[in-house]
Amino acid sequence: MADAIHCNTRTLLADVKLTRNKTLHVLTQALHEIVAAEMQLAQQRATPEQVATGHLRAARAQTKLIQLIADGDTTRSVELWHRHMNAVGDILVRTVGPAYVIDIVE
């Protein structure tokens, strides 16, 4: 499970690199370990079906994000990223609880 989480966050880092936005890249790297730790805790509290569904949704979102960035569609890539991170935040609050989640989506 931890390997899948780190693979997922490494994919997100690679997606950010595609933007060539150095500030966004540095901030994303800084949040990498925080998000990975929170996601690992959330997945420990989820059912196997919820974990599998979450991985599938994340992979779909990241694939679409890569395509939007490659196409130069900044507006849609930002909108997709915003929706994806809001969904991640909702999952973390629901499974881990608001007392443990660092607000990464606002």
TIMAR-193945 format. One record per atom (N, C-alpha, C): residue in one letter; residue number from 1; atom name; x, y, z. Coordinates in steps of 0.1 Angstrom, whole numbers, plus 5000, padded with zeros to 4 digits. Layout:
REM TIMAR-193945
<rec residuo="a" num="NUM" atomo="CA" east="X" north="Y" up="Z"/>
...
This chain:
REM TIMAR-193945
<rec residuo="m" num="1" atomo="N" east="5008" north="4988" up="5000"/>
<rec residuo="m" num="1" atomo="CA" east="5000" north="5000" up="5000"/>
<rec residuo="m" num="1" atomo="C" east="5009" north="5013" up="5000"/>
<rec residuo="a" num="2" atomo="N" east="5019" north="5013" up="5008"/>
<rec residuo="a" num="2" atomo="CA" east="5028" north="5025" up="5009"/>
<rec residuo="a" num="2" atomo="C" east="5035" north="5027" up="4995"/>
<rec residuo="d" num="3" atomo="N" east="5038" north="5016" up="4988"/>
<rec residuo="d" num="3" atomo="CA" east="5045" north="5018" up="4975"/>
<rec residuo="d" num="3" atomo="C" east="5035" north="5025" up="4965"/>
<rec residuo="a" num="4" atomo="N" east="5022" north="5021" up="4966"/>
<rec residuo="a" num="4" atomo="CA" east="5012" north="5027" up="4957"/>
<rec residuo="a" num="4" atomo="C" east="5011" north="5042" up="4960"/>
<rec residuo="i" num="5" atomo="N" east="5011" north="5045" up="4973"/>
<rec residuo="i" num="5" atomo="CA" east="5009" north="5059" up="4977"/>
<rec residuo="i" num="5" atomo="C" east="5021" north="5067" up="4972"/>
<rec residuo="h" num="6" atomo="N" east="5033" north="5062" up="4974"/>
<rec residuo="h" num="6" atomo="CA" east="5045" north="5069" up="4969"/>
<rec residuo="h" num="6" atomo="C" east="5046" north="5070" up="4954"/>
<rec residuo="c" num="7" atomo="N" east="5042" north="5060" up="4947"/>
<rec residuo="c" num="7" atomo="CA" east="5041" north="5060" up="4933"/>
<rec residuo="c" num="7" atomo="C" east="5031" north="5071" up="4928"/>
<rec residuo="n" num="8" atomo="N" east="5020" north="5071" up="4935"/>
<rec residuo="n" num="8" atomo="CA" east="5010" north="5081" up="4931"/>
<rec residuo="n" num="8" atomo="C" east="5015" north="5095" up="4933"/>
<rec residuo="t" num="9" atomo="N" east="5022" north="5098" up="4945"/>
<rec residuo="t" num="9" atomo="CA" east="5027" north="5111" up="4947"/>
<rec residuo="t" num="9" atomo="C" east="5039" north="5115" up="4938"/>
<rec residuo="r" num="10" atomo="N" east="5047" north="5105" up="4935"/>
<rec residuo="r" num="10" atomo="CA" east="5058" north="5107" up="4925"/>
<rec residuo="r" num="10" atomo="C" east="5052" north="5111" up="4911"/>
<rec residuo="t" num="11" atomo="N" east="5041" north="5104" up="4908"/>
<rec residuo="t" num="11" atomo="CA" east="5034" north="5107" up="4895"/>
<rec residuo="t" num="11" atomo="C" east="5029" north="5122" up="4895"/>
<rec residuo="l" num="12" atomo="N" east="5024" north="5126" up="4906"/>
<rec residuo="l" num="12" atomo="CA" east="5019" north="5140" up="4908"/>
<rec residuo="l" num="12" atomo="C" east="5031" north="5150" up="4906"/>
<rec residuo="l" num="13" atomo="N" east="5042" north="5146" up="4912"/>
<rec residuo="l" num="13" atomo="CA" east="5054" north="5155" up="4911"/>
<rec residuo="l" num="13" atomo="C" east="5059" north="5155" up="4896"/>
<rec residuo="a" num="14" atomo="N" east="5058" north="5144" up="4889"/>
<rec residuo="a" num="14" atomo="CA" east="5062" north="5144" up="4875"/>
<rec residuo="a" num="14" atomo="C" east="5052" north="5153" up="4867"/>
<rec residuo="d" num="15" atomo="N" east="5039" north="5152" up="4871"/>
<rec residuo="d" num="15" atomo="CA" east="5029" north="5161" up="4864"/>
<rec residuo="d" num="15" atomo="C" east="5032" north="5175" up="4866"/>
<rec residuo="v" num="16" atomo="N" east="5036" north="5179" up="4878"/>
<rec residuo="v" num="16" atomo="CA" east="5039" north="5193" up="4881"/>
<rec residuo="v" num="16" atomo="C" east="5052" north="5197" up="4873"/>
<rec residuo="k" num="17" atomo="N" east="5061" north="5188" up="4872"/>
<rec residuo="k" num="17" atomo="CA" east="5073" north="5192" up="4864"/>
<rec residuo="k" num="17" atomo="C" east="5070" north="5195" up="4849"/>
<rec residuo="l" num="18" atomo="N" east="5060" north="5189" up="4844"/>
<rec residuo="l" num="18" atomo="CA" east="5055" north="5191" up="4830"/>
<rec residuo="l" num="18" atomo="C" east="5051" north="5206" up="4829"/>
<rec residuo="t" num="19" atomo="N" east="5046" north="5212" up="4839"/>
<rec residuo="t" num="19" atomo="CA" east="5042" north="5226" up="4838"/>
<rec residuo="t" num="19" atomo="C" east="5053" north="5236" up="4837"/>
<rec residuo="r" num="20" atomo="N" east="5065" north="5231" up="4841"/>
<rec residuo="r" num="20" atomo="CA" east="5077" north="5240" up="4841"/>
<rec residuo="r" num="20" atomo="C" east="5076" north="5252" up="4850"/>
<rec residuo="n" num="21" atomo="N" east="5067" north="5251" up="4860"/>
<rec residuo="n" num="21" atomo="CA" east="5065" north="5261" up="4869"/>
<rec residuo="n" num="21" atomo="C" east="5073" north="5258" up="4882"/>
<rec residuo="k" num="22" atomo="N" east="5084" north="5264" up="4883"/>
<rec residuo="k" num="22" atomo="CA" east="5094" north="5261" up="4894"/>
<rec residuo="k" num="22" atomo="C" east="5088" north="5263" up="4908"/>
<rec residuo="t" num="23" atomo="N" east="5080" north="5273" up="4910"/>
<rec residuo="t" num="23" atomo="CA" east="5074" north="5276" up="4923"/>
<rec residuo="t" num="23" atomo="C" east="5064" north="5265" up="4926"/>
<rec residuo="l" num="24" atomo="N" east="5056" north="5261" up="4917"/>
<rec residuo="l" num="24" atomo="CA" east="5046" north="5250" up="4919"/>
<rec residuo="l" num="24" atomo="C" east="5054" north="5237" up="4922"/>
<rec residuo="h" num="25" atomo="N" east="5065" north="5235" up="4915"/>
<rec residuo="h" num="25" atomo="CA" east="5073" north="5223" up="4917"/>
<rec residuo="h" num="25" atomo="C" east="5079" north="5222" up="4931"/>
<rec residuo="v" num="26" atomo="N" east="5084" north="5233" up="4936"/>
<rec residuo="v" num="26" atomo="CA" east="5090" north="5234" up="4949"/>
<rec residuo="v" num="26" atomo="C" east="5079" north="5231" up="4960"/>
<rec residuo="l" num="27" atomo="N" east="5068" north="5238" up="4958"/>
<rec residuo="l" num="27" atomo="CA" east="5057" north="5236" up="4968"/>
<rec residuo="l" num="27" atomo="C" east="5052" north="5222" up="4968"/>
<rec residuo="t" num="28" atomo="N" east="5051" north="5216" up="4956"/>
<rec residuo="t" num="28" atomo="CA" east="5046" north="5202" up="4956"/>
<rec residuo="t" num="28" atomo="C" east="5055" north="5193" up="4962"/>
<rec residuo="q" num="29" atomo="N" east="5068" north="5195" up="4960"/>
<rec residuo="q" num="29" atomo="CA" east="5078" north="5186" up="4967"/>
<rec residuo="q" num="29" atomo="C" east="5077" north="5188" up="4982"/>
<rec residuo="a" num="30" atomo="N" east="5075" north="5200" up="4987"/>
<rec residuo="a" num="30" atomo="CA" east="5074" north="5202" up="5001"/>
<rec residuo="a" num="30" atomo="C" east="5062" north="5195" up="5007"/>
<rec residuo="l" num="31" atomo="N" east="5051" north="5194" up="5000"/>
<rec residuo="l" num="31" atomo="CA" east="5039" north="5188" up="5004"/>
<rec residuo="l" num="31" atomo="C" east="5039" north="5172" up="5002"/>
<rec residuo="h" num="32" atomo="N" east="5048" north="5167" up="4994"/>
<rec residuo="h" num="32" atomo="CA" east="5048" north="5153" up="4991"/>
<rec residuo="h" num="32" atomo="C" east="5048" north="5144" up="5003"/>
<rec residuo="e" num="33" atomo="N" east="5056" north="5146" up="5013"/>
<rec residuo="e" num="33" atomo="CA" east="5057" north="5137" up="5024"/>
<rec residuo="e" num="33" atomo="C" east="5045" north="5138" up="5033"/>
<rec residuo="i" num="34" atomo="N" east="5040" north="5151" up="5034"/>
<rec residuo="i" num="34" atomo="CA" east="5028" north="5153" up="5042"/>
<rec residuo="i" num="34" atomo="C" east="5016" north="5145" up="5036"/>
<rec residuo="v" num="35" atomo="N" east="5014" north="5147" up="5024"/>
<rec residuo="v" num="35" atomo="CA" east="5003" north="5141" up="5017"/>
<rec residuo="v" num="35" atomo="C" east="5004" north="5125" up="5017"/>
<rec residuo="a" num="36" atomo="N" east="5016" north="5120" up="5015"/>
<rec residuo="a" num="36" atomo="CA" east="5018" north="5106" up="5015"/>
<rec residuo="a" num="36" atomo="C" east="5015" north="5100" up="5029"/>
<rec residuo="a" num="37" atomo="N" east="5019" north="5107" up="5039"/>
<rec residuo="a" num="37" atomo="CA" east="5016" north="5102" up="5053"/>
<rec residuo="a" num="37" atomo="C" east="5001" north="5102" up="5055"/>
<rec residuo="e" num="38" atomo="N" east="4994" north="5112" up="5052"/>
<rec residuo="e" num="38" atomo="CA" east="4980" north="5113" up="5054"/>
<rec residuo="e" num="38" atomo="C" east="4973" north="5103" up="5045"/>
<rec residuo="m" num="39" atomo="N" east="4977" north="5101" up="5033"/>
<rec residuo="m" num="39" atomo="CA" east="4970" north="5091" up="5024"/>
<rec residuo="m" num="39" atomo="C" east="4972" north="5077" up="5030"/>
<rec residuo="q" num="40" atomo="N" east="4984" north="5074" up="5035"/>
<rec residuo="q" num="40" atomo="CA" east="4987" north="5061" up="5040"/>
<rec residuo="q" num="40" atomo="C" east="4978" north="5058" up="5052"/>
<rec residuo="l" num="41" atomo="N" east="4976" north="5068" up="5061"/>
<rec residuo="l" num="41" atomo="CA" east="4967" north="5066" up="5072"/>
<rec residuo="l" num="41" atomo="C" east="4953" north="5065" up="5067"/>
<rec residuo="a" num="42" atomo="N" east="4948" north="5073" up="5058"/>
<rec residuo="a" num="42" atomo="CA" east="4935" north="5071" up="5052"/>
<rec residuo="a" num="42" atomo="C" east="4933" north="5058" up="5046"/>
<rec residuo="q" num="43" atomo="N" east="4942" north="5052" up="5039"/>
<rec residuo="q" num="43" atomo="CA" east="4941" north="5039" up="5033"/>
<rec residuo="q" num="43" atomo="C" east="4940" north="5028" up="5043"/>
<rec residuo="q" num="44" atomo="N" east="4947" north="5030" up="5054"/>
<rec residuo="q" num="44" atomo="CA" east="4947" north="5020" up="5065"/>
<rec residuo="q" num="44" atomo="C" east="4933" north="5019" up="5071"/>
<rec residuo="r" num="45" atomo="N" east="4926" north="5030" up="5070"/>
<rec residuo="r" num="45" atomo="CA" east="4912" north="5030" up="5076"/>
<rec residuo="r" num="45" atomo="C" east="4901" north="5027" up="5066"/>
<rec residuo="a" num="46" atomo="N" east="4905" north="5026" up="5053"/>
<rec residuo="a" num="46" atomo="CA" east="4895" north="5023" up="5043"/>
<rec residuo="a" num="46" atomo="C" east="4894" north="5008" up="5040"/>
<rec residuo="t" num="47" atomo="N" east="4883" north="5005" up="5033"/>
<rec residuo="t" num="47" atomo="CA" east="4882" north="4991" up="5028"/>
<rec residuo="t" num="47" atomo="C" east="4891" north="4988" up="5016"/>
<rec residuo="p" num="48" atomo="N" east="4894" north="4976" up="5013"/>
<rec residuo="p" num="48" atomo="CA" east="4902" north="4973" up="5001"/>
<rec residuo="p" num="48" atomo="C" east="4895" north="4979" up="4988"/>
<rec residuo="e" num="49" atomo="N" east="4882" north="4978" up="4988"/>
<rec residuo="e" num="49" atomo="CA" east="4874" north="4983" up="4976"/>
<rec residuo="e" num="49" atomo="C" east="4876" north="4998" up="4975"/>
<rec residuo="q" num="50" atomo="N" east="4875" north="5005" up="4986"/>
<rec residuo="q" num="50" atomo="CA" east="4877" north="5020" up="4986"/>
<rec residuo="q" num="50" atomo="C" east="4891" north="5023" up="4982"/>
<rec residuo="v" num="51" atomo="N" east="4901" north="5016" up="4986"/>
<rec residuo="v" num="51" atomo="CA" east="4915" north="5018" up="4982"/>
<rec residuo="v" num="51" atomo="C" east="4916" north="5017" up="4967"/>
<rec residuo="a" num="52" atomo="N" east="4911" north="5005" up="4962"/>
<rec residuo="a" num="52" atomo="CA" east="4912" north="5003" up="4948"/>
<rec residuo="a" num="52" atomo="C" east="4905" north="5013" up="4939"/>
<rec residuo="t" num="53" atomo="N" east="4893" north="5017" up="4944"/>
<rec residuo="t" num="53" atomo="CA" east="4886" north="5028" up="4936"/>
<rec residuo="t" num="53" atomo="C" east="4894" north="5041" up="4937"/>
<rec residuo="g" num="54" atomo="N" east="4900" north="5044" up="4948"/>
<rec residuo="g" num="54" atomo="CA" east="4907" north="5056" up="4949"/>
<rec residuo="g" num="54" atomo="C" east="4919" north="5056" up="4940"/>
<rec residuo="h" num="55" atomo="N" east="4926" north="5045" up="4939"/>
<rec residuo="h" num="55" atomo="CA" east="4938" north="5044" up="4930"/>
<rec residuo="h" num="55" atomo="C" east="4934" north="5046" up="4916"/>
<rec residuo="l" num="56" atomo="N" east="4923" north="5040" up="4912"/>
<rec residuo="l" num="56" atomo="CA" east="4918" north="5040" up="4898"/>
<rec residuo="l" num="56" atomo="C" east="4914" north="5055" up="4895"/>
<rec residuo="r" num="57" atomo="N" east="4907" north="5061" up="4904"/>
<rec residuo="r" num="57" atomo="CA" east="4903" north="5075" up="4901"/>
<rec residuo="r" num="57" atomo="C" east="4915" north="5084" up="4900"/>
<rec residuo="a" num="58" atomo="N" east="4925" north="5082" up="4909"/>
<rec residuo="a" num="58" atomo="CA" east="4937" north="5090" up="4909"/>
<rec residuo="a" num="58" atomo="C" east="4945" north="5088" up="4896"/>
<rec residuo="a" num="59" atomo="N" east="4946" north="5076" up="4891"/>
<rec residuo="a" num="59" atomo="CA" east="4953" north="5073" up="4879"/>
<rec residuo="a" num="59" atomo="C" east="4946" north="5079" up="4867"/>
<rec residuo="r" num="60" atomo="N" east="4932" north="5079" up="4867"/>
<rec residuo="r" num="60" atomo="CA" east="4925" north="5085" up="4856"/>
<rec residuo="r" num="60" atomo="C" east="4927" north="5101" up="4856"/>
<rec residuo="a" num="61" atomo="N" east="4926" north="5107" up="4868"/>
<rec residuo="a" num="61" atomo="CA" east="4928" north="5121" up="4869"/>
<rec residuo="a" num="61" atomo="C" east="4942" north="5125" up="4864"/>
<rec residuo="q" num="62" atomo="N" east="4952" north="5117" up="4868"/>
<rec residuo="q" num="62" atomo="CA" east="4966" north="5121" up="4865"/>
<rec residuo="q" num="62" atomo="C" east="4969" north="5119" up="4850"/>
<rec residuo="t" num="63" atomo="N" east="4963" north="5108" up="4844"/>
<rec residuo="t" num="63" atomo="CA" east="4964" north="5106" up="4829"/>
<rec residuo="t" num="63" atomo="C" east="4958" north="5118" up="4822"/>
<rec residuo="k" num="64" atomo="N" east="4946" north="5122" up="4826"/>
<rec residuo="k" num="64" atomo="CA" east="4940" north="5133" up="4820"/>
<rec residuo="k" num="64" atomo="C" east="4948" north="5146" up="4821"/>
<rec residuo="l" num="65" atomo="N" east="4953" north="5148" up="4833"/>
<rec residuo="l" num="65" atomo="CA" east="4961" north="5160" up="4836"/>
<rec residuo="l" num="65" atomo="C" east="4974" north="5160" up="4827"/>
<rec residuo="i" num="66" atomo="N" east="4980" north="5149" up="4826"/>
<rec residuo="i" num="66" atomo="CA" east="4992" north="5149" up="4817"/>
<rec residuo="i" num="66" atomo="C" east="4988" north="5152" up="4803"/>
<rec residuo="q" num="67" atomo="N" east="4977" north="5147" up="4798"/>
<rec residuo="q" num="67" atomo="CA" east="4972" north="5150" up="4784"/>
<rec residuo="q" num="67" atomo="C" east="4969" north="5165" up="4783"/>
<rec residuo="l" num="68" atomo="N" east="4962" north="5171" up="4792"/>
<rec residuo="l" num="68" atomo="CA" east="4959" north="5185" up="4792"/>
<rec residuo="l" num="68" atomo="C" east="4971" north="5194" up="4792"/>
<rec residuo="i" num="69" atomo="N" east="4981" north="5190" up="4800"/>
<rec residuo="i" num="69" atomo="CA" east="4994" north="5198" up="4800"/>
<rec residuo="i" num="69" atomo="C" east="5001" north="5197" up="4787"/>
<rec residuo="a" num="70" atomo="N" east="5002" north="5184" up="4782"/>
<rec residuo="a" num="70" atomo="CA" east="5008" north="5182" up="4769"/>
<rec residuo="a" num="70" atomo="C" east="5001" north="5190" up="4758"/>
<rec residuo="d" num="71" atomo="N" east="4988" north="5191" up="4759"/>
<rec residuo="d" num="71" atomo="CA" east="4981" north="5198" up="4749"/>
<rec residuo="d" num="71" atomo="C" east="4982" north="5213" up="4751"/>
<rec residuo="g" num="72" atomo="N" east="4987" north="5218" up="4762"/>
<rec residuo="g" num="72" atomo="CA" east="4988" north="5232" up="4764"/>
<rec residuo="g" num="72" atomo="C" east="4976" north="5238" up="4770"/>
<rec residuo="d" num="73" atomo="N" east="4966" north="5230" up="4774"/>
<rec residuo="d" num="73" atomo="CA" east="4953" north="5235" up="4779"/>
<rec residuo="d" num="73" atomo="C" east="4954" north="5238" up="4794"/>
<rec residuo="t" num="74" atomo="N" east="4960" north="5250" up="4797"/>
<rec residuo="t" num="74" atomo="CA" east="4962" north="5255" up="4810"/>
<rec residuo="t" num="74" atomo="C" east="4950" north="5256" up="4818"/>
<rec residuo="t" num="75" atomo="N" east="4939" north="5262" up="4813"/>
<rec residuo="t" num="75" atomo="CA" east="4927" north="5264" up="4820"/>
<rec residuo="t" num="75" atomo="C" east="4921" north="5251" up="4825"/>
<rec residuo="r" num="76" atomo="N" east="4919" north="5241" up="4816"/>
<rec residuo="r" num="76" atomo="CA" east="4913" north="5228" up="4819"/>
<rec residuo="r" num="76" atomo="C" east="4923" north="5220" up="4829"/>
<rec residuo="s" num="77" atomo="N" east="4936" north="5222" up="4827"/>
<rec residuo="s" num="77" atomo="CA" east="4945" north="5214" up="4836"/>
<rec residuo="s" num="77" atomo="C" east="4944" north="5220" up="4850"/>
<rec residuo="v" num="78" atomo="N" east="4943" north="5233" up="4852"/>
<rec residuo="v" num="78" atomo="CA" east="4941" north="5239" up="4865"/>
<rec residuo="v" num="78" atomo="C" east="4928" north="5235" up="4871"/>
<rec residuo="e" num="79" atomo="N" east="4917" north="5235" up="4863"/>
<rec residuo="e" num="79" atomo="CA" east="4904" north="5231" up="4868"/>
<rec residuo="e" num="79" atomo="C" east="4904" north="5217" up="4873"/>
<rec residuo="l" num="80" atomo="N" east="4910" north="5208" up="4865"/>
<rec residuo="l" num="80" atomo="CA" east="4911" north="5194" up="4868"/>
<rec residuo="l" num="80" atomo="C" east="4919" north="5192" up="4881"/>
<rec residuo="w" num="81" atomo="N" east="4930" north="5199" up="4882"/>
<rec residuo="w" num="81" atomo="CA" east="4939" north="5197" up="4894"/>
<rec residuo="w" num="81" atomo="C" east="4931" north="5202" up="4906"/>
<rec residuo="h" num="82" atomo="N" east="4924" north="5213" up="4905"/>
<rec residuo="h" num="82" atomo="CA" east="4916" north="5218" up="4916"/>
<rec residuo="h" num="82" atomo="C" east="4906" north="5208" up="4921"/>
<rec residuo="r" num="83" atomo="N" east="4898" north="5203" up="4911"/>
<rec residuo="r" num="83" atomo="CA" east="4888" north="5193" up="4915"/>
<rec residuo="r" num="83" atomo="C" east="4894" north="5180" up="4921"/>
<rec residuo="h" num="84" atomo="N" east="4906" north="5176" up="4916"/>
<rec residuo="h" num="84" atomo="CA" east="4912" north="5164" up="4921"/>
<rec residuo="h" num="84" atomo="C" east="4917" north="5166" up="4935"/>
<rec residuo="m" num="85" atomo="N" east="4923" north="5177" up="4938"/>
<rec residuo="m" num="85" atomo="CA" east="4929" north="5180" up="4951"/>
<rec residuo="m" num="85" atomo="C" east="4917" north="5182" up="4961"/>
<rec residuo="n" num="86" atomo="N" east="4906" north="5188" up="4957"/>
<rec residuo="n" num="86" atomo="CA" east="4894" north="5189" up="4966"/>
<rec residuo="n" num="86" atomo="C" east="4889" north="5176" up="4969"/>
<rec residuo="a" num="87" atomo="N" east="4889" north="5167" up="4959"/>
<rec residuo="a" num="87" atomo="CA" east="4884" north="5153" up="4962"/>
<rec residuo="a" num="87" atomo="C" east="4893" north="5146" up="4972"/>
<rec residuo="v" num="88" atomo="N" east="4906" north="5148" up="4970"/>
<rec residuo="v" num="88" atomo="CA" east="4916" north="5142" up="4979"/>
<rec residuo="v" num="88" atomo="C" east="4914" north="5147" up="4993"/>
<rec residuo="g" num="89" atomo="N" east="4912" north="5160" up="4994"/>
<rec residuo="g" num="89" atomo="CA" east="4910" north="5166" up="5007"/>
<rec residuo="g" num="89" atomo="C" east="4897" north="5161" up="5014"/>
<rec residuo="d" num="90" atomo="N" east="4887" north="5159" up="5006"/>
<rec residuo="d" num="90" atomo="CA" east="4874" north="5154" up="5011"/>
<rec residuo="d" num="90" atomo="C" east="4876" north="5140" up="5017"/>
<rec residuo="i" num="91" atomo="N" east="4883" north="5132" up="5009"/>
<rec residuo="i" num="91" atomo="CA" east="4886" north="5118" up="5013"/>
<rec residuo="i" num="91" atomo="C" east="4894" north="5118" up="5026"/>
<rec residuo="l" num="92" atomo="N" east="4904" north="5126" up="5027"/>
<rec residuo="l" num="92" atomo="CA" east="4912" north="5127" up="5039"/>
<rec residuo="l" num="92" atomo="C" east="4904" north="5131" up="5051"/>
<rec residuo="v" num="93" atomo="N" east="4896" north="5141" up="5050"/>
<rec residuo="v" num="93" atomo="CA" east="4888" north="5146" up="5061"/>
<rec residuo="v" num="93" atomo="C" east="4878" north="5135" up="5065"/>
<rec residuo="r" num="94" atomo="N" east="4872" north="5128" up="5055"/>
<rec residuo="r" num="94" atomo="CA" east="4862" north="5118" up="5058"/>
<rec residuo="r" num="94" atomo="C" east="4869" north="5105" up="5065"/>
<rec residuo="t" num="95" atomo="N" east="4881" north="5101" up="5061"/>
<rec residuo="t" num="95" atomo="CA" east="4886" north="5089" up="5066"/>
<rec residuo="t" num="95" atomo="C" east="4896" north="5091" up="5077"/>
<rec residuo="v" num="96" atomo="N" east="4904" north="5102" up="5077"/>
<rec residuo="v" num="96" atomo="CA" east="4914" north="5104" up="5088"/>
<rec residuo="v" num="96" atomo="C" east="4908" north="5113" up="5098"/>
<rec residuo="g" num="97" atomo="N" east="4900" north="5123" up="5094"/>
<rec residuo="g" num="97" atomo="CA" east="4894" north="5132" up="5103"/>
<rec residuo="g" num="97" atomo="C" east="4900" north="5146" up="5103"/>
<rec residuo="p" num="98" atomo="N" east="4893" north="5156" up="5105"/>
<rec residuo="p" num="98" atomo="CA" east="4898" north="5170" up="5103"/>
<rec residuo="p" num="98" atomo="C" east="4909" north="5174" up="5113"/>
<rec residuo="a" num="99" atomo="N" east="4910" north="5167" up="5124"/>
<rec residuo="a" num="99" atomo="CA" east="4920" north="5170" up="5134"/>
<rec residuo="a" num="99" atomo="C" east="4934" north="5166" up="5129"/>
<rec residuo="y" num="100" atomo="N" east="4935" north="5157" up="5119"/>
<rec residuo="y" num="100" atomo="CA" east="4948" north="5152" up="5115"/>
<rec residuo="y" num="100" atomo="C" east="4952" north="5158" up="5101"/>
<rec residuo="v" num="101" atomo="N" east="4942" north="5163" up="5094"/>
<rec residuo="v" num="101" atomo="CA" east="4945" north="5167" up="5080"/>
<rec residuo="v" num="101" atomo="C" east="4950" north="5182" up="5080"/>
<rec residuo="i" num="102" atomo="N" east="4961" north="5183" up="5073"/>
<rec residuo="i" num="102" atomo="CA" east="4967" north="5197" up="5070"/>
<rec residuo="i" num="102" atomo="C" east="4959" north="5201" up="5058"/>
<rec residuo="d" num="103" atomo="N" east="4954" north="5213" up="5058"/>
<rec residuo="d" num="103" atomo="CA" east="4946" north="5218" up="5047"/>
<rec residuo="d" num="103" atomo="C" east="4955" north="5221" up="5035"/>
<rec residuo="i" num="104" atomo="N" east="4954" north="5212" up="5025"/>
<rec residuo="i" num="104" atomo="CA" east="4962" north="5214" up="5013"/>
<rec residuo="i" num="104" atomo="C" east="4954" north="5219" up="5001"/>
<rec residuo="v" num="105" atomo="N" east="4941" north="5221" up="5003"/>
<rec residuo="v" num="105" atomo="CA" east="4934" north="5224" up="4991"/>
<rec residuo="v" num="105" atomo="C" east="4929" north="5238" up="4991"/>
<rec residuo="e" num="106" atomo="N" east="4931" north="5246" up="5001"/>
<rec residuo="e" num="106" atomo="CA" east="4926" north="5260" up="5001"/>
<rec residuo="e" num="106" atomo="C" east="4938" north="5269" up="4999"/>
